[in-house]
Amino acid sequence: MTLLAIETSCDETSVAVARDGRVLSSLVSSQIELHAEYGGVVPELAAREHLRNLMPVAKTALEAAGVSSGQLDAIAATQGPGLPNALLVGFKAAQAMAFALRKPFLGIQHHEAHLYSPWITGDPPTADFDAFEPNVSLIASGGHTMLVHVESELKHRVLGSTVDDAAGECFDKAAKLMGLPYPGGPEIDRLASGGNPRAHDFPRPMLRDVSDDFSFSGLKTSVRYFIRDHPEALNDAGILRDLCASVQAAIVEVLVVKTIRAADRLGVRCVTASGGVTCNRALRGALARACGEKGMILRLAERSLCTDNAAMIAILAGRKLLHHAPETSPDAEILPGWALV
């Protein structure tokens, strides 16, 4: 089965072509430079860029895959969650393409696609679902942080999620307070590598809470107060590196401890992680060490599949069609607030 997938949930226009679990092409047109001027994503600008870039990216993806539109067996697109205007561009374009080609169409839940991205590996990227096993999955991105128990393929339940700021939001907002360029998460990761993570003892919100929920607004506020009381920190490269390392250490500890604790409680021997924050080197290393100490298997999404991408949308759509999932109506609407359950 050969299918084309479109992802436009936020500020990256992505199109991928996959065949029988193998990604033939996956292109991403980033808007980072456009939004950097504003210190964050401007929804209207994101939608305009999707309109400008979607068709050229789709054409290039088909050419790179060596596939013509007539050879496609199905079309898929992210239906939600995401920025409404951004979602609308990719979702409606995919619906129109499926209608014109008279092919099945699937609307995909963005976070559900993240759940299965750690099983896509290799060059070219190929889904290895023969190795699949029950797992506790951490999804950590700019707008969402959640723990999910994936009981079997395409069967899962959310254990907990963020009650306020997500981990990625905390990274970005802390970086903005420090005067670092957008996107802030990678900048903190870069500077933290040369800093002391024990220099400042920032709070670890909800670390000892019995639930699997997360909260990072208190940590962000603590950083704000620290900078207010120590304005000189932003003008000293060494102190700034220590500050970044300490903020990062607090976020990473919360994510790792709660993830491992949930897996331990459920008796699950496999942990997976995905989403943009999973690109963070400290998080990847800490998860690897924690899983090693517990004798657990760790599967991390490839960095290229951590951020928004159509490859994971294509792979999940293919698995759903393989398992005879119902098609999405050609009249269906986007679901900006579609929650994973």
N, C-alpha and C positions, 0 to 999 in steps of 0.2 A: 504494500500500500504506500503510495506517494502522496504527501500532503504538504500544503503551504500554510504557515502560521504567521500571524501578525501580532505584535505586542506594542501598544502605545498607551500604557497606563499612566505614565508620568512624563518624563522629559527625554526619553530615548526612543527613537523610531527603529524598530527591529523587525526583520523578516527572516524566516528560516524555511528551508525545504528539507524534509526528512523522508526516508523510505525504510519501512520495516525496522524502526528503532535506530536507524543510522542517520546522523545529521549530514546531509550533503552540502549544505551551505547555511551560514548563519551570519547575518550582517547587522550591525548596530550603528546608527547615526546618532552621535552624542550631541547634546545641546549645552554641555557644561560651560563653554566659553560665553554663550549667549546669556545664561542666567547668572554667571559669576558677578557681573556688574551690579546685580540686585541683591546678592548675598543669599539667594535661594530661588526656587522654581517659581516663575510667574505663569500661572495656568494658561492665560490667553496667549502668551508668546509661545508656550509649549504646543498648544493646539495649532497655531499658525505654522510652526516649523514642521509638525507632522503632516499637515496638508501639502507643504512644499516638498517634503522629502519622501513620503511614503511610496509613490509610484516609481521614482527612480531606484529606490532601495529594493523594492519588490522585483523590478526588472533585472537588476544586477544579481539578486539572489537566485533567480531562476536560471540566468545565464551561467553563474558560477556552479550551479548544481547540474548543468547540462540537461535541464528539464524544460519542456514547453508547457504552457498553460493547459493544453489539451491532454497532457499526460498525467495531470493531477487527478487523484481519486477523491480528495476531500480538502476542505478549507477550514481553518480554525483561527480564532482570535481571542484575545483577552476580553472578557465581558465585564470584569470587575475583580476586586475593588480598584479604585484609582481616581484620578482627576476627571470629572465628567466630560469636559470638552476634549480632553486628550483621548480618553477611551472611545469617544464617539467617532473620531476620525478612523481609527483602525478597525473598529467593530463593524461600522456601516460599510466600509470599503470591502471587508471580507465577506459580509453578507451579500453585497452586490456581485462580487466575483463568483461566489457559490451559486447564486441565482442564474447568472449569465452562463456559467459552465454546466449548470444542472448537476451539481455535485453536493454531497452531504456537507453540512456546516455544523461546527461545534463551537459554542461559547465556553471559554475555559476560566475557571477561578484562579487568579494569579497566585495566591498563596498555596493552593493545592499543587500547582506546577512546581513551586519551590520545594515542596515535600519530596518530590521524586528526582530533583536535579542532582543529588549526590550519587545517583546510580548511573549517571551519564559520564563516561570516562573515555580516554583514548584519543587517538588521532587517526581518522576522523572520529569525533565524539559519537559514541554508541551506547545505547541503554543496555545495561546488563541486569535484566530483571530475573535471570536465572539465579543470581546471587542474592536476591532480595530476601530479607528476613524482618520480622517485627522490630520496630525501633522507636526510640523517643527522639523526636526531631525538634531542633531549635531553629526557628526562623527569626532572624534579626536583621531588620532593614531600617531605612530612614523613618518610616511611619508606623512600623509594626514590630512587636517583639512577642513571640508566643512559643509555647511548648505544646507539641502535639504527639499523641500516642498513635503511631501508625501500626495498627493491629495486623493488617494484611494488605496486599495490594489493592488500592482504591477503597480501603476501609480505614477510617481514622476518626479520632475524637480529640478536640482541643482540651488540654489540661489546664492551661492558664494563659493569660495574655497581659499586656501592659494596661495599667489603670490610668495612666497619664502619658508622660513623655516616653517614647520608645528609646531603645539604646542608640539608634542612629540619630534621633533628634537630639539626644543628650550630647553626643559627640559634636554635632554640627553647631548647636547653640553654645556649648562651652568654647568651641573654637572661635565663634563669632565674638564672644566676650573677650577673648584673648587677642582679637584683632587679626586672626589668621584668615587667609583667603578661602573662598568657597571652591570646592566642597571641603568642609572642615575635618571630617573623619580621617581621610587620608593624610591630611597635614598633621593631625595629632599623632597618628601612627608613625609618621616619618620623624617627627621631633622627639617622640617618646623613646625611640631606639637609643638615643644618647642621654637619656635622663634617668633619675633615680625614682623608681616607683614607690619607694617608701618615704620619700621626702615630705609628703603631706598626707595626713590621715583623713581622707575624705570619707563621708558616710557610704555604707553599702545598703541602700534602701531595700527593705523587705527580705533581706538575706536570711533571716531566721524565721520569717513568716511561714506557717505550715502550708499555705496555699502555694500553687505554682504560678501565681501572678507576679508581675514585675512593676516597678515604679522607679522612674529616674528623674522626676521633677525636683525632688529634694536635693539630689546630687548637683543638679544644674544650679539650684539656688545657692548651695554651699560654695560653688565655684565663683558665683557672682559676688558673694560677700567677701571671699578671699581676695579677689581682685580689687574690690572697693577698699579693703583695709591694707592691701599691699600693691599699690599702683606701680611701684618700681619694678615689680616682677616682669612686667611686659617689656621693659627696656633692658633686661639682663638675659642674654641668650641662655646661660646656664640655668637660671631660675625658671625660665620659660620651658626648657626641656624637662626639668623636674616636675613642673606643674602638669605638663602634658602626660608624662609618664604616670603620675599619681592619679590623674583623672581616668586615664585608660585602665589602670590597675583596678580601680573601684568598679568600673563597668564590667570588665572581664571577669572579675571574681564573682559578681552576682550572676552573670550568665552561666558560668561554668558550674558553680556550686549547685544552683537550682536545677540545671539540666542533669547533672550526674545523680543528684538526690532523687529526682523523679524516675530516672531509669532504674536506680537501685531499688526504689520502693515497688516498682512494677515488675521487678525481676527480668528486665529486658537487658540483653547482652550487647545490643547494638545502639549506638548514638549517631545521629546525622546532624549536619548543620548547613544552613544555606541562607541566602539573603545578603545584601550589600555589606553589612557589618562583618560577615564571615570572611571578607577579604583581609580583615585586620590580622596582622602577623602575631600579635600577642595572644589574641583569642584562639587562633589556630594552634599555637604552641601549647597554651594552657589546656585546651580540650584534649590534645594528644597526650599530654602528661597525665591528666586526670583519668582518662580512659585506660591508659597503660597501667596505672596503679590499681585500678579496679578490675583489670582483665577484660575490659570491654572492647568491642570493635568500634572504630571511629571511621565514618565516611563523611568527608567534607566535600561540598560542591566545588568543582573547579572554579578558580577565580573568575574566569570568563563567563561562568554560568551563575555567579552569585548576584550580580546586578541584573536589572531588567533585561530579558532577552527572549527572543521568539523560539529559540531551540527547545527550551523546556516546555513551552506551550505546545510545540509540534509533537514532542515525545509523549506528553500526557494525552493529547488528543488521539494519537495513534493507539495508545493503550486502551483508551476508552472505547474507541471504535472496535478494537479487537475483542473487547469484552461486551460488545453489543450495547453500549450506552445509547440512550435515545438522542436523536439529533436535536439541535437547537432550532427553534422556529425562525424562518426568514423574517418574521415580523417582530422578533424579540428585541427588547431594549437593553441598553447598558445597565449595569448594576453597580454604581459607584460605591455603595456601602455594603456590598456582598461580603458577608462574614463567613469565615471558615468555621465549620461546626464539627 
